[in-house]
């Protein structure tokens, strides 16, 4: 047999073996998502990346996208707050109480945007959570457009997001435990009982942005 034909045949066999070897090395299962997670979902609000202060186990790591957190299969109560916002300080223990009682139904998620609004540093935000004994998932975002994109006109502002990414309600102003539970009931049932955007009377005490 022609030696060149033999060489070409051997090279073809070697290439085939190499291809199978590469496939074997690159194969295997994809990294598994957290139990109960269906992956990122399409949101009715902009997606943002959150850098965790606490609750990394729930969030899925030190950083996580909002769409991935919602995609874990539970509704999310997204609360924008700041360390130097007095109504936010008053509200955090109310959110902690609901988190303690209802974390199996809903994910409470606090996002500190104080640094973007000159209402506290990230260190002050973490210190406030520790001082008030808050344990629900919380962090910050380095996205400088978050206030504009979410139309946060006063602090605190809270979004109630269904597990499919639909925004059921936006609430501007302080929430106490009773009202928060009422809105979580609404969120879990998936049916808003009134206007999906509302401002509480407590908003008069909040920090307003131009």
N, C-alpha and C positions, 0 to 999 in steps of 0.2 A: 504494500500500500504506500502511496505517496506520503513521504514524511511530513509535508506541509499539511496534508489533510488530517493526519494523526494529531499534529499539534493543535490544529483548529478545533478538533473534536474534544481534546483534553481541556482546552481553554473554555469551551462552552460548558462542559461538565463542571469545571471549577467555578464558573460564574453562577451557575444554577445553585450549587451548594452554598456559595457565599450569600446569595439572595435569601435562601431559606434560613441561614444562620442569622442574618440581620432581622428577618421577620420574627424569629424566635426571641431575639434580644429585645426588640421593640414591642413585642406583643404582651399579652397578659391583660388583666383587668384594669380598667380605668380606676383612678382613685375614687373610693366610694364616698358619696355624699352623706351628711349626717342622717341618722335614722329619722324618717318622716319627711325628709327633704325631697322636693321635686325639682330643685334647681332654680336659677334666677327666673323671675317672671317679668312680664311687661307691666310697667307702673303707670298710674295716672298722674304721677309727679315725676320730676327729673330724678335720675339715678345719681347717687352720690357715694363716694367712698368714705367709710367711717373708720377712724383710728380709735381703737378701744381704750378706754380708761379702766374698765372692769367688765365682767361678763363675757370673757373671751370664749368660754365653752359654749355659750348660747349663740354668740355671734359667728363662731366658726373660725376664730383666730384673732390676731392682733389688728388686722384690717379686714374689712368686709364691705361689699356693696350693699346698698339698701335693697336692691332687687333680689340678692341672694338671701338676705335675712327674711324678707317677705316670702321667698320661695321655699322656706322651711316648712310651710304648710299651716301656719297659724296667722291670724290677723295680727297687725302691728299697730301699736299706739306710738307714734313718732312725736316726741316732745322736744321742741327747740327751746333752749334755756341759756342762761348766762350766770356766772358766779356773782356779779355785782347787780343783779336784777332782784330787788326785794320780793316781788310776787313769785319769782321762780323759787327763791329760798323757801317761801311759805308753802309752795306747791309740792316740792320734792317729797316730804313725808307722806303726803296724800297718795302720790304715785307709788311710793314704797309699800304702803298698806295694800293697795290693789294688786301690786306685783306679788306680795306675800300670799294673798288669798287666791289669785287667779292666774298664776303663771302657766298652769296647764292649759288655759283657754286662749291666752293672748300674750304676746311679747311686748313688754313695755321697753321702749328704747329712747333714752335721752341723748340728745346731740347738743353739745356745748358750742354755741356760736358767739360767745362773749368776745373772743379775740378779734373777730371780724368787726365788732361793733364798739370796741374799746370799753367793754363791760366785763373785764377780768381776763387774766391769763389762763392758759391751760392748767398751770400748776394750781391756781386758785380754784379752778373748776373741780379738779380732783380733790383738793382739800375740803371743799364744801360738801361733796358727796360723802367723804369720810366723816366729817363733823356731824352730819345729819343721819349717819348710819344707813345710807342708801345702798342697796345691793343689786338693784336691777341693772341690766346691761346699759352702759352709757359710754360715750366717747366724744370725739370731736371730728370736725372735717376741716381740711385745708383748702376746700373749694371756696374761693373768694366770691363766687357768684351765687352762693346758696340763698342769701337773703332776697336777692332779686328774683331768682328762679322760683322760689317757693312763696314769694310775695308775703314775706314776714314783715308786717308793718308795726307790730308791737310784740312785747315779750311778756310772758311765754306765749308760744303758738303751738298748737297740737293738731296733728293729722291722724285720722282714724282710717287705716288702710286694711281692706279685706285681703284674705289669703290669695285671691287672684290678681291683686295689684290695684283693684278699684279703690279710689278714695271716696269713702262714705261720708266723711265730714271733716271740715276744718274749723277749729275753735281758736279764737284769739282771746287771750286773757286767762286768768287764773281758774283752775278747776279744784273743787274740793272732792273728798272721797266719794260722797254721795252722788254728785253729778258725774264724776268719772265712771263710777259703777253703772250709772244709767246709760252712759254713752258706750261703755264696753258691752252692756247687754244688747244695745242696738247693733253694735259692730258684729258681735257673735251671731246674732240672728240674721244679719245681712240686709236689714231693711231700715233705712232712716225714717224717723218719725216726723221730721220737720225739715226745714231748710238745711242744706248740707254745709252751709257756711254761717257761722254765728260768732258774735262777740259777746263775752260775758260782761256783767256790770263791773266785775273786778278789773276789766281791762283799763278802767280809768286810773288804776293804780300802777299800771304796767309801764314799761319803758317803751316809748314810741319812737319810731324812726321816721325821718323825713323821706 
